[in-house]
């Protein structure tokens, strides 16, 4: 039987790390994530497919989280949160990308739904250069 966690996330914490903490505390190693709220600052990544590396973009002002969607799996035996964000600035212009370290929560609410089944383990995928589900 699966479970769904509805959790307010802690102000001042890193968004991805905080989601990982909630997953670990609730024993969720395979699931989906939705998150809304606001951040004091954001760090979004763009994966350059030819260079096979992420470029991080710093957003050093307040933003709203219009939509955060992601998943939970395992990487090297540890809980791993993969999250993408669509954000809005004060002019209601949107930004989006892969959630990197440094997304500092102002206020956020998450819904994490466990998906029954065997754990999904991330492994290095040579064609993409990414760690994807094996």
LINFENZI-V873048 format. One record per backbone hydrogen bond with DSSP energy under -1.0 kcal/mol. NH is the residue of the N-H (numbers start at 1). CO is the residue of the C=O. E is the energy in kcal/mol with one decimal. If there is no record, write none. Layout:
# LINFENZI-V873048
NH/CO/E  NH/CO/E
This chain:
# LINFENZI-V873048
5/112/-3.2  7/110/-2.6  9/108/-3.0  12/105/-3.2  13/10/-1.5  15/103/-2.8  18/14/-2.5  19/15/-2.2  20/16/-2.3  21/17/-2.2  22/18/-2.2  23/19/-2.3  24/20/-2.7  25/21/-2.8  26/22/-1.3  27/24/-1.3  28/23/-2.7  31/72/-1.6  32/113/-2.3  33/70/-2.3  34/111/-2.1  35/68/-1.9  36/109/-2.1  37/65/-1.3  38/107/-3.5  39/63/-2.9  40/104/-2.6  42/59/-2.6  44/57/-2.3  45/98/-2.8  46/55/-2.1  48/53/-2.8  52/48/-2.0  53/48/-1.2  55/46/-2.5  57/44/-3.5  59/42/-2.9  63/39/-2.1  64/88/-2.6  65/37/-3.3  66/86/-1.8  67/86/-1.7  68/35/-1.2  69/84/-2.2  70/33/-2.0  71/82/-2.3  72/31/-2.3  73/80/-2.2  74/120/-2.9  75/78/-2.6  78/75/-1.9  80/73/-2.9  82/71/-2.5  84/69/-2.4  85/97/-2.9  86/67/-2.7  87/95/-3.4  88/64/-1.9  89/93/-2.0  92/89/-2.2  95/87/-2.0  97/85/-1.9  98/45/-2.3  99/83/-3.1  100/43/-2.4  104/41/-1.3  104/102/-1.0  105/13/-2.8  106/38/-2.5  107/38/-1.9  109/36/-2.5  110/7/-2.9  111/34/-2.6  112/5/-2.7  113/32/-2.5  114/3/-3.1  115/30/-2.9  122/74/-3.2  123/132/-3.1  125/130/-3.0  129/125/-2.9  132/123/-2.1  134/121/-2.8
